[in-house]
Amino acid sequence: MHVEIVTPEKVLLSAEVDSVAVPGINGEFQMLNNHEAIVSVLVAGKVKIDGKIELDESIAKEFATGEDGRLEYHIKGGVLEFNNNKAIVLAD
């Protein structure tokens, strides 16, 4: 699946990944390949990405690696759209 994290300033990440987990209003949820289409409001928390991702040096400092080895990006809130194996996170 493909994931994009978009901030007001730039497209922070655009990559092929195995899965992505996001902080939804009712708790964290995860999407894998062929997940049903969804649009969701996101709350403050971490976007967690699993897969072999090579970050450009210019954005690597924006991400952390979680205890489970997944790449993490902290958001203050936002919106997620998932459709046709593409997740777009519009992050604050």
Secondary structure as GFF3:
##gff-version 3
##sequence-region A 1 92
A	DSSP	beta_strand	2	6	.	.	.	ID=ss1
A	DSSP	beta_strand	11	16	.	.	.	ID=ss2
A	DSSP	beta_strand	19	24	.	.	.	ID=ss3
A	DSSP	beta_strand	27	31	.	.	.	ID=ss4
A	DSSP	beta_strand	38	50	.	.	.	ID=ss5
A	DSSP	alpha_helix	57	60	.	.	.	ID=ss6
A	DSSP	beta_strand	64	65	.	.	.	ID=ss7
A	DSSP	beta_strand	71	83	.	.	.	ID=ss8
A	DSSP	beta_strand	86	91	.	.	.	ID=ss9
###
